């Protein structure tokens, strides 16, 4: 039985009854774009064409694309917080098993979040494309996206971030123990 054709009960059989943070596979990009986003747009908006609700297609399409954009931004912030947590745990590591487990859990969460962010980015881009197809206008995300914040950075802010990143890399390289992977 393939995962992509499994229903809810088969999924429970395959993976057990899942919890919130269960490690289920993330669908491939083409499934995210076609089977999830494009079909969602078509299911939601396709039936509105040629009806009295046709004028609502644009705001509904924008709302659907905006939901994914906002989720991408929120997950990006969570990735940043998790990275900070890993750094703090590494600095305060005392060699105990509890600290080791906390670091491993934070690293696993970080990797999982990065994978989820990648999937949401694919979905967000597909939603923006669907919006453009439905309305004939380019999708412009609501205010507050990461892109709009970065666009307002000055050269000095950019250079300061680069300097801090370089310092972090150098510090990490100095702290590396020889012979340990």
Secondary structure, DSSP 8 states (H G I E B T S, - for coil): --GGG--HHHHHHHH-S--TT-------HHIIIIIIIIHHHHHHHGGGTTSTTGGGHHHHHHHHHHHHHHHHHHHHHHHHHHHHHHHHHHHT--S-HHHHHHHHHHHHHHHHHHHHHHHHHHHHHHHHHHHHHHHSS-----TT-HHHHHHT--HHHHHHHHHHHHHHHHHHHHH--TT--
